[in-house]
Amino acid sequence: MQTAHLSALEAKHAVLDQRINNETHRPMPDALLIAELKKQKLRLKEEISSAH
């Protein structure tokens, strides 16, 4: 069960990483959206590292 949870967190982390990448490469990136996505990604990273 723990492995499934960890896999789900890593998948969410990858999705956020892709969303950040997509937003930063738009002609007029939304800085507030990027900041929020990065905060979410950091929270997930902390949760992943505590699950190990």
C-alpha distance matrix in Angstrom:
0.0 3.8 5.4 5.2 6.4 8.7 9.9 10.8 12.6 14.4 15.4 16.8 18.5 20.1 21.3 22.9 24.5 26.0 27.3 28.9 30.5 31.8 33.3 34.9 36.7 38.1 41.9 41.5 38.0 37.0 36.6 35.1 32.4 31.7 31.6 29.1 26.8 27.0 26.2 23.0 22.1 22.9 20.7 17.7 18.8 19.0 15.5 14.2 16.4 15.5 11.8 13.1
3.8 0.0 3.8 5.5 5.1 6.1 8.6 9.9 10.6 12.3 14.2 15.4 16.5 18.4 20.0 21.2 22.5 24.5 25.8 27.0 28.6 30.3 31.6 33.0 34.9 36.6 40.3 39.8 36.2 35.2 34.5 33.1 30.6 29.6 29.2 27.0 24.8 24.6 23.6 20.8 19.6 20.0 17.9 15.0 15.6 15.6 12.3 10.8 12.8 11.8 8.0 9.3
5.4 3.8 0.0 3.8 5.4 5.0 6.0 8.5 9.8 10.4 12.1 14.2 15.1 16.3 18.3 19.9 20.8 22.5 24.3 25.6 26.7 28.5 30.1 31.4 33.0 34.9 38.6 38.5 35.0 34.4 33.9 32.8 30.1 28.8 28.9 26.9 24.2 24.0 23.7 20.8 19.1 19.8 18.4 15.1 15.3 16.1 13.2 10.8 12.9 13.0 9.3 9.6
5.2 5.5 3.8 0.0 3.8 5.4 5.0 6.1 8.7 9.8 10.4 12.3 14.1 15.2 16.5 18.4 19.8 21.1 22.6 24.4 25.6 26.9 28.6 30.3 31.8 33.3 37.1 36.9 33.6 32.8 32.7 31.5 28.5 27.6 27.9 25.7 23.0 23.3 23.0 19.8 18.5 19.8 18.2 14.7 15.8 17.0 13.8 11.8 14.7 14.9 11.4 12.5
6.4 5.1 5.4 3.8 0.0 3.8 5.4 5.1 6.3 8.7 9.8 10.7 12.3 14.3 15.4 16.7 18.4 20.1 21.2 22.7 24.4 25.8 27.0 28.7 30.6 32.0 35.7 35.2 31.7 30.6 30.2 28.8 26.0 25.3 25.2 22.8 20.4 20.7 20.0 16.8 15.8 16.9 14.9 11.6 13.1 13.9 10.5 9.2 12.4 12.2 8.9 11.1
8.7 6.1 5.0 5.4 3.8 0.0 3.8 5.4 5.1 6.2 8.6 9.9 10.5 12.3 14.3 15.4 16.4 18.5 20.0 21.0 22.5 24.4 25.7 27.0 28.9 30.7 34.4 34.0 30.4 29.6 29.0 27.9 25.3 24.0 23.9 21.9 19.4 19.1 18.7 15.8 14.1 14.9 13.5 10.1 10.6 11.7 8.9 6.4 9.4 10.1 7.1 8.4
9.9 8.6 6.0 5.0 5.4 3.8 0.0 3.8 5.4 5.1 6.1 8.6 9.7 10.5 12.3 14.3 15.1 16.5 18.4 19.9 21.0 22.5 24.3 25.7 27.2 29.0 32.7 32.7 29.3 28.9 28.6 27.8 24.9 23.6 24.1 22.3 19.2 19.3 19.6 16.5 14.6 16.2 15.3 11.6 12.1 14.2 11.8 9.1 12.2 13.6 10.7 11.5
10.8 9.9 8.5 6.1 5.1 5.4 3.8 0.0 3.8 5.4 5.0 6.2 8.6 9.9 10.6 12.4 14.2 15.4 16.6 18.4 19.9 21.1 22.6 24.4 26.0 27.4 31.1 30.8 27.5 26.7 26.7 25.5 22.4 21.6 22.2 19.9 17.0 17.8 17.8 14.4 13.1 15.2 13.9 10.3 12.0 14.0 11.4 9.8 13.4 14.4 11.9 13.6
12.6 10.6 9.8 8.7 6.3 5.1 5.4 3.8 0.0 3.8 5.4 5.1 6.1 8.7 9.9 10.6 12.3 14.3 15.3 16.5 18.3 20.0 21.0 22.5 24.6 26.1 29.8 29.2 25.6 24.7 24.2 23.0 20.3 19.2 19.3 17.2 14.5 14.7 14.5 11.3 9.9 11.5 10.2 6.5 8.3 10.3 7.9 6.6 10.3 11.5 9.8 11.7
14.4 12.3 10.4 9.8 8.7 6.2 5.1 5.4 3.8 0.0 3.8 5.4 4.9 6.2 8.7 9.8 10.4 12.4 14.2 15.2 16.4 18.3 19.9 21.0 22.8 24.7 28.4 28.3 24.8 24.4 23.9 23.3 20.5 18.9 19.4 17.9 14.7 14.5 15.1 12.4 9.9 11.7 11.6 7.9 8.1 11.1 9.8 7.2 10.4 12.6 11.1 11.9
15.4 14.2 12.1 10.4 9.8 8.6 6.1 5.0 5.4 3.8 0.0 3.8 5.3 5.1 6.3 8.7 9.8 10.6 12.4 14.3 15.3 16.5 18.4 20.1 21.4 23.0 26.8 26.8 23.6 23.3 23.4 22.9 19.7 18.4 19.5 17.8 14.4 15.1 16.1 13.0 11.0 13.7 13.6 10.0 11.1 14.2 12.8 10.8 14.1 16.2 14.4 15.5
16.8 15.4 14.2 12.3 10.7 9.9 8.6 6.2 5.1 5.4 3.8 0.0 3.8 5.4 5.1 6.2 8.6 9.9 10.5 12.3 14.2 15.3 16.4 18.3 20.2 21.4 25.1 24.7 21.3 20.5 20.6 19.6 16.5 15.6 16.5 14.4 11.2 12.3 13.0 9.6 8.3 11.4 11.0 7.8 9.9 12.8 11.5 10.6 14.1 15.8 14.7 16.4
18.5 16.5 15.1 14.1 12.3 10.5 9.7 8.6 6.1 4.9 5.3 3.8 0.0 3.8 5.5 5.2 6.2 8.7 9.9 10.6 12.3 14.3 15.4 16.5 18.6 20.4 24.0 23.6 20.0 19.5 19.0 18.5 15.7 14.0 14.7 13.3 9.9 9.9 11.1 8.4 5.8 8.6 9.3 6.3 7.2 10.7 10.4 9.2 12.0 14.4 14.0 15.2
20.1 18.4 16.3 15.2 14.3 12.3 10.5 9.9 8.7 6.2 5.1 5.4 3.8 0.0 3.8 5.4 5.0 6.2 8.6 9.9 10.5 12.3 14.2 15.4 16.7 18.7 22.4 22.6 19.3 19.5 19.5 19.6 16.5 14.6 16.1 15.2 11.5 11.7 13.8 11.5 8.7 11.7 13.0 10.1 10.3 14.1 14.0 12.1 14.8 17.5 16.8 17.5
21.3 20.0 18.3 16.5 15.4 14.3 12.3 10.6 9.9 8.7 6.3 5.1 5.5 3.8 0.0 3.8 5.4 5.1 6.2 8.6 9.8 10.5 12.2 14.3 15.6 16.8 20.6 20.6 17.5 17.4 18.0 17.8 14.4 13.2 15.1 13.8 10.1 11.5 13.6 10.9 9.2 12.8 13.7 11.2 12.5 16.0 15.6 14.5 17.5 19.8 19.0 20.3
22.9 21.2 19.9 18.4 16.7 15.4 14.3 12.4 10.6 9.8 8.7 6.2 5.2 5.4 3.8 0.0 3.8 5.4 5.0 6.1 8.5 9.8 10.4 12.2 14.3 15.6 19.2 18.7 15.2 14.7 14.7 14.4 11.2 9.8 11.4 10.1 6.4 7.8 9.9 7.7 6.2 9.9 11.2 9.5 10.9 14.1 14.4 14.0 16.6 18.9 18.8 20.3
24.5 22.5 20.8 19.8 18.4 16.4 15.1 14.2 12.3 10.4 9.8 8.6 6.2 5.0 5.4 3.8 0.0 3.8 5.5 5.2 6.2 8.6 10.0 10.7 12.5 14.6 18.2 18.2 14.8 15.1 14.8 15.4 12.6 10.1 12.0 11.9 8.2 8.1 11.2 10.0 7.3 10.3 12.6 11.0 11.1 14.7 15.6 14.6 16.6 19.4 19.6 20.4
26.0 24.5 22.5 21.1 20.1 18.5 16.5 15.4 14.3 12.4 10.6 9.9 8.7 6.2 5.1 5.4 3.8 0.0 3.8 5.4 5.0 6.1 8.5 9.9 10.8 12.6 16.3 16.8 13.9 14.8 15.4 16.3 13.1 11.2 13.9 13.8 10.1 11.0 14.2 12.8 10.7 14.0 16.0 14.2 14.7 18.3 18.8 17.7 20.0 22.8 22.5 23.3
27.3 25.8 24.3 22.6 21.2 20.0 18.4 16.6 15.3 14.2 12.4 10.5 9.9 8.6 6.2 5.0 5.5 3.8 0.0 3.8 5.4 5.1 6.1 8.6 10.0 10.9 14.6 14.4 11.3 11.6 12.7 13.2 9.7 8.5 11.6 11.1 7.8 9.7 12.7 11.4 10.4 13.9 15.6 14.4 15.5 18.8 19.3 18.9 21.3 23.7 23.8 25.0
28.9 27.0 25.6 24.4 22.7 21.0 19.9 18.4 16.5 15.2 14.3 12.3 10.6 9.9 8.6 6.1 5.2 5.4 3.8 0.0 3.8 5.5 5.2 6.1 8.7 10.2 13.6 13.1 9.6 10.0 10.1 11.2 8.5 5.9 8.9 9.6 6.5 7.3 10.9 10.7 9.4 12.2 14.6 14.2 14.7 17.8 19.0 18.8 20.6 23.2 23.8 24.9
30.5 28.6 26.7 25.6 24.4 22.5 21.0 19.9 18.3 16.4 15.3 14.2 12.3 10.5 9.8 8.5 6.2 5.0 5.4 3.8 0.0 3.8 5.5 5.3 6.4 9.0 12.4 13.0 10.1 11.8 12.2 14.1 11.7 9.0 12.1 13.3 10.3 10.6 14.3 14.1 12.2 14.9 17.6 16.8 16.7 20.1 21.4 20.6 22.3 25.3 25.7 26.3
31.8 30.3 28.5 26.9 25.8 24.4 22.5 21.1 20.0 18.3 16.5 15.3 14.3 12.3 10.5 9.8 8.6 6.1 5.1 5.5 3.8 0.0 3.8 5.6 5.4 6.5 10.3 11.2 8.9 10.8 12.4 14.2 11.4 9.8 13.4 14.1 11.4 12.8 16.2 15.8 14.5 17.6 19.9 18.9 19.5 22.8 23.8 23.1 25.2 27.9 28.1 29.0
33.3 31.6 30.1 28.6 27.0 25.7 24.3 22.6 21.0 19.9 18.4 16.4 15.4 14.2 12.2 10.4 10.0 8.5 6.1 5.2 5.5 3.8 0.0 3.8 5.4 5.4 8.8 8.4 5.5 7.0 8.8 10.7 8.2 6.9 10.7 11.7 9.8 11.4 14.6 14.7 14.2 17.0 19.2 19.0 19.8 22.7 23.9 23.8 25.8 28.3 28.8 30.0
34.9 33.0 31.4 30.3 28.7 27.0 25.7 24.4 22.5 21.0 20.1 18.3 16.5 15.4 14.3 12.2 10.7 9.9 8.6 6.1 5.3 5.6 3.8 0.0 3.8 5.6 8.3 8.2 5.4 7.9 8.4 11.3 9.9 7.4 10.7 12.8 11.2 11.5 15.1 15.9 14.9 17.1 19.9 19.9 20.0 22.9 24.6 24.4 25.9 28.6 29.5 30.3
36.7 34.9 33.0 31.8 30.6 28.9 27.2 26.0 24.6 22.8 21.4 20.2 18.6 16.7 15.6 14.3 12.5 10.8 10.0 8.7 6.4 5.4 5.4 3.8 0.0 3.8 6.5 8.2 7.0 10.3 11.6 14.6 13.0 11.1 14.5 16.4 14.5 15.0 18.7 19.2 17.9 20.3 23.1 22.7 22.8 25.9 27.5 26.9 28.4 31.4 32.0 32.6
38.1 36.6 34.9 33.3 32.0 30.7 29.0 27.4 26.1 24.7 23.0 21.4 20.4 18.7 16.8 15.6 14.6 12.6 10.9 10.2 9.0 6.5 5.4 5.6 3.8 0.0 3.8 5.5 5.3 8.7 11.1 13.8 12.3 11.4 15.0 16.5 15.1 16.4 19.7 20.0 19.5 22.1 24.5 24.3 24.8 27.9 29.2 28.9 30.7 33.4 33.9 34.9
41.9 40.3 38.6 37.1 35.7 34.4 32.7 31.1 29.8 28.4 26.8 25.1 24.0 22.4 20.6 19.2 18.2 16.3 14.6 13.6 12.4 10.3 8.8 8.3 6.5 3.8 0.0 3.8 6.2 9.7 12.1 15.1 14.3 13.7 17.0 18.9 18.0 19.2 22.3 23.1 22.7 25.0 27.5 27.6 28.1 31.0 32.5 32.3 34.0 36.7 37.4 38.4
41.5 39.8 38.5 36.9 35.2 34.0 32.7 30.8 29.2 28.3 26.8 24.7 23.6 22.6 20.6 18.7 18.2 16.8 14.4 13.1 13.0 11.2 8.4 8.2 8.2 5.5 3.8 0.0 3.8 6.6 9.0 11.9 11.7 11.7 14.5 16.4 16.3 17.5 20.3 21.3 21.5 23.6 25.9 26.4 27.2 29.7 31.3 31.6 33.2 35.6 36.6 37.8
38.0 36.2 35.0 33.6 31.7 30.4 29.3 27.5 25.6 24.8 23.6 21.3 20.0 19.3 17.5 15.2 14.8 13.9 11.3 9.6 10.1 8.9 5.5 5.4 7.0 5.3 6.2 3.8 0.0 3.8 6.0 9.0 8.4 7.9 10.9 12.8 12.5 13.7 16.5 17.6 17.7 19.8 22.1 22.7 23.4 25.9 27.5 27.8 29.5 31.8 32.8 34.1
37.0 35.2 34.4 32.8 30.6 29.6 28.9 26.7 24.7 24.4 23.3 20.5 19.5 19.5 17.4 14.7 15.1 14.8 11.6 10.0 11.8 10.8 7.0 7.9 10.3 8.7 9.7 6.6 3.8 0.0 3.8 5.6 5.4 6.3 8.7 10.1 10.7 12.4 14.5 15.6 16.5 18.4 20.3 21.3 22.4 24.5 26.0 26.8 28.5 30.5 31.6 33.3
36.6 34.5 33.9 32.7 30.2 29.0 28.6 26.7 24.2 23.9 23.4 20.6 19.0 19.5 18.0 14.7 14.8 15.4 12.7 10.1 12.2 12.4 8.8 8.4 11.6 11.1 12.1 9.0 6.0 3.8 0.0 3.8 5.5 5.1 6.1 8.7 9.9 10.5 12.4 14.3 15.1 16.4 18.5 20.0 20.7 22.5 24.4 25.4 26.7 28.6 30.2 31.7
35.1 33.1 32.8 31.5 28.8 27.9 27.8 25.5 23.0 23.3 22.9 19.6 18.5 19.6 17.8 14.4 15.4 16.3 13.2 11.2 14.1 14.2 10.7 11.3 14.6 13.8 15.1 11.9 9.0 5.6 3.8 0.0 3.8 5.4 5.1 6.2 8.6 9.9 10.7 12.5 14.2 15.4 16.8 18.6 19.9 21.3 22.9 24.4 25.8 27.3 28.8 30.8
32.4 30.6 30.1 28.5 26.0 25.3 24.9 22.4 20.3 20.5 19.7 16.5 15.7 16.5 14.4 11.2 12.6 13.1 9.7 8.5 11.7 11.4 8.2 9.9 13.0 12.3 14.3 11.7 8.4 5.4 5.5 3.8 0.0 3.8 5.4 5.1 6.1 8.5 9.9 10.6 12.2 14.2 15.5 16.6 18.2 20.1 21.2 22.4 24.3 25.9 27.0 29.0
31.7 29.6 28.8 27.6 25.3 24.0 23.6 21.6 19.2 18.9 18.4 15.6 14.0 14.6 13.2 9.8 10.1 11.2 8.5 5.9 9.0 9.8 6.9 7.4 11.1 11.4 13.7 11.7 7.9 6.3 5.1 5.4 3.8 0.0 3.8 5.5 5.1 6.1 8.6 9.9 10.4 12.2 14.3 15.3 16.2 18.3 19.9 20.7 22.3 24.3 25.5 27.1
31.6 29.2 28.9 27.9 25.2 23.9 24.1 22.2 19.3 19.4 19.5 16.5 14.7 16.1 15.1 11.4 12.0 13.9 11.6 8.9 12.1 13.4 10.7 10.7 14.5 15.0 17.0 14.5 10.9 8.7 6.1 5.1 5.4 3.8 0.0 3.8 5.5 5.1 6.3 8.8 9.8 10.5 12.5 14.3 15.2 16.6 18.5 19.9 21.0 22.7 24.4 26.1
29.1 27.0 26.9 25.7 22.8 21.9 22.3 19.9 17.2 17.9 17.8 14.4 13.3 15.2 13.8 10.1 11.9 13.8 11.1 9.6 13.3 14.1 11.7 12.8 16.4 16.5 18.9 16.4 12.8 10.1 8.7 6.2 5.1 5.5 3.8 0.0 3.8 5.4 5.1 6.3 8.6 9.9 10.7 12.5 14.2 15.5 16.7 18.4 20.1 21.4 22.8 24.9
26.8 24.8 24.2 23.0 20.4 19.4 19.2 17.0 14.5 14.7 14.4 11.2 9.9 11.5 10.1 6.4 8.2 10.1 7.8 6.5 10.3 11.4 9.8 11.2 14.5 15.1 18.0 16.3 12.5 10.7 9.9 8.6 6.1 5.1 5.5 3.8 0.0 3.8 5.4 5.1 6.1 8.6 9.9 10.6 12.2 14.3 15.3 16.3 18.3 20.0 21.0 22.9
27.0 24.6 24.0 23.3 20.7 19.1 19.3 17.8 14.7 14.5 15.1 12.3 9.9 11.7 11.5 7.8 8.1 11.0 9.7 7.3 10.6 12.8 11.4 11.5 15.0 16.4 19.2 17.5 13.7 12.4 10.5 9.9 8.5 6.1 5.1 5.4 3.8 0.0 3.8 5.4 4.9 6.1 8.6 9.8 10.3 12.3 14.1 15.0 16.3 18.3 19.8 21.3
26.2 23.6 23.7 23.0 20.0 18.7 19.6 17.8 14.5 15.1 16.1 13.0 11.1 13.8 13.6 9.9 11.2 14.2 12.7 10.9 14.3 16.2 14.6 15.1 18.7 19.7 22.3 20.3 16.5 14.5 12.4 10.7 9.9 8.6 6.3 5.1 5.4 3.8 0.0 3.8 5.4 5.1 6.3 8.7 9.8 10.7 12.4 14.2 15.4 16.7 18.5 20.4
23.0 20.8 20.8 19.8 16.8 15.8 16.5 14.4 11.3 12.4 13.0 9.6 8.4 11.5 10.9 7.7 10.0 12.8 11.4 10.7 14.1 15.8 14.7 15.9 19.2 20.0 23.1 21.3 17.6 15.6 14.3 12.5 10.6 9.9 8.8 6.3 5.1 5.4 3.8 0.0 3.8 5.4 5.1 6.3 8.6 10.0 10.6 12.3 14.3 15.5 16.5 18.8
22.1 19.6 19.1 18.5 15.8 14.1 14.6 13.1 9.9 9.9 11.0 8.3 5.8 8.7 9.2 6.2 7.3 10.7 10.4 9.4 12.2 14.5 14.2 14.9 17.9 19.5 22.7 21.5 17.7 16.5 15.1 14.2 12.2 10.4 9.8 8.6 6.1 4.9 5.4 3.8 0.0 3.8 5.5 5.1 6.1 8.7 9.8 10.4 12.3 14.2 15.2 16.9
22.9 20.0 19.8 19.8 16.9 14.9 16.2 15.2 11.5 11.7 13.7 11.4 8.6 11.7 12.8 9.9 10.3 14.0 13.9 12.2 14.9 17.6 17.0 17.1 20.3 22.1 25.0 23.6 19.8 18.4 16.4 15.4 14.2 12.2 10.5 9.9 8.6 6.1 5.1 5.4 3.8 0.0 3.8 5.4 4.9 6.2 8.6 9.7 10.5 12.3 14.2 15.7
20.7 17.9 18.4 18.2 14.9 13.5 15.3 13.9 10.2 11.6 13.6 11.0 9.3 13.0 13.7 11.2 12.6 16.0 15.6 14.6 17.6 19.9 19.2 19.9 23.1 24.5 27.5 25.9 22.1 20.3 18.5 16.8 15.5 14.3 12.5 10.7 9.9 8.6 6.3 5.1 5.5 3.8 0.0 3.8 5.5 5.2 6.2 8.6 10.0 10.7 12.4 14.7
17.7 15.0 15.1 14.7 11.6 10.1 11.6 10.3 6.5 7.9 10.0 7.8 6.3 10.1 11.2 9.5 11.0 14.2 14.4 14.2 16.8 18.9 19.0 19.9 22.7 24.3 27.6 26.4 22.7 21.3 20.0 18.6 16.6 15.3 14.3 12.5 10.6 9.8 8.7 6.3 5.1 5.4 3.8 0.0 3.8 5.4 5.0 6.0 8.6 9.8 10.4 12.6
18.8 15.6 15.3 15.8 13.1 10.6 12.1 12.0 8.3 8.1 11.1 9.9 7.2 10.3 12.5 10.9 11.1 14.7 15.5 14.7 16.7 19.5 19.8 20.0 22.8 24.8 28.1 27.2 23.4 22.4 20.7 19.9 18.2 16.2 15.2 14.2 12.2 10.3 9.8 8.6 6.1 4.9 5.5 3.8 0.0 3.8 5.4 5.0 6.2 8.6 9.8 11.0
19.0 15.6 16.1 17.0 13.9 11.7 14.2 14.0 10.3 11.1 14.2 12.8 10.7 14.1 16.0 14.1 14.7 18.3 18.8 17.8 20.1 22.8 22.7 22.9 25.9 27.9 31.0 29.7 25.9 24.5 22.5 21.3 20.1 18.3 16.6 15.5 14.3 12.3 10.7 10.0 8.7 6.2 5.2 5.4 3.8 0.0 3.8 5.4 5.2 6.2 8.6 10.2
15.5 12.3 13.2 13.8 10.5 8.9 11.8 11.4 7.9 9.8 12.8 11.5 10.4 14.0 15.6 14.4 15.6 18.8 19.3 19.0 21.4 23.8 23.9 24.6 27.5 29.2 32.5 31.3 27.5 26.0 24.4 22.9 21.2 19.9 18.5 16.7 15.3 14.1 12.4 10.6 9.8 8.6 6.2 5.0 5.4 3.8 0.0 3.8 5.5 5.1 6.2 8.9
14.2 10.8 10.8 11.8 9.2 6.4 9.1 9.8 6.6 7.2 10.8 10.6 9.2 12.1 14.5 14.0 14.6 17.7 18.9 18.8 20.6 23.1 23.8 24.4 26.9 28.9 32.3 31.6 27.8 26.8 25.4 24.4 22.4 20.7 19.9 18.4 16.3 15.0 14.2 12.3 10.4 9.7 8.6 6.0 5.0 5.4 3.8 0.0 3.8 5.5 5.1 6.6
16.4 12.8 12.9 14.7 12.4 9.4 12.2 13.4 10.3 10.4 14.1 14.1 12.0 14.8 17.5 16.6 16.6 20.0 21.3 20.6 22.3 25.2 25.8 25.9 28.4 30.7 34.0 33.2 29.5 28.5 26.7 25.8 24.3 22.3 21.0 20.1 18.3 16.3 15.4 14.3 12.3 10.5 10.0 8.6 6.2 5.2 5.5 3.8 0.0 3.8 5.4 5.4
15.5 11.8 13.0 14.9 12.2 10.1 13.6 14.4 11.5 12.6 16.2 15.8 14.4 17.5 19.8 18.9 19.4 22.8 23.7 23.2 25.3 27.9 28.3 28.6 31.4 33.4 36.7 35.6 31.8 30.5 28.6 27.3 25.9 24.3 22.7 21.4 20.0 18.3 16.7 15.5 14.2 12.3 10.7 9.8 8.6 6.2 5.1 5.5 3.8 0.0 3.8 5.5
11.8 8.0 9.3 11.4 8.9 7.1 10.7 11.9 9.8 11.1 14.4 14.7 14.0 16.8 19.0 18.8 19.6 22.5 23.8 23.8 25.7 28.1 28.8 29.5 32.0 33.9 37.4 36.6 32.8 31.6 30.2 28.8 27.0 25.5 24.4 22.8 21.0 19.8 18.5 16.5 15.2 14.2 12.4 10.4 9.8 8.6 6.2 5.1 5.4 3.8 0.0 3.8
13.1 9.3 9.6 12.5 11.1 8.4 11.5 13.6 11.7 11.9 15.5 16.4 15.2 17.5 20.3 20.3 20.4 23.3 25.0 24.9 26.3 29.0 30.0 30.3 32.6 34.9 38.4 37.8 34.1 33.3 31.7 30.8 29.0 27.1 26.1 24.9 22.9 21.3 20.4 18.8 16.9 15.7 14.7 12.6 11.0 10.2 8.9 6.6 5.4 5.5 3.8 0.0
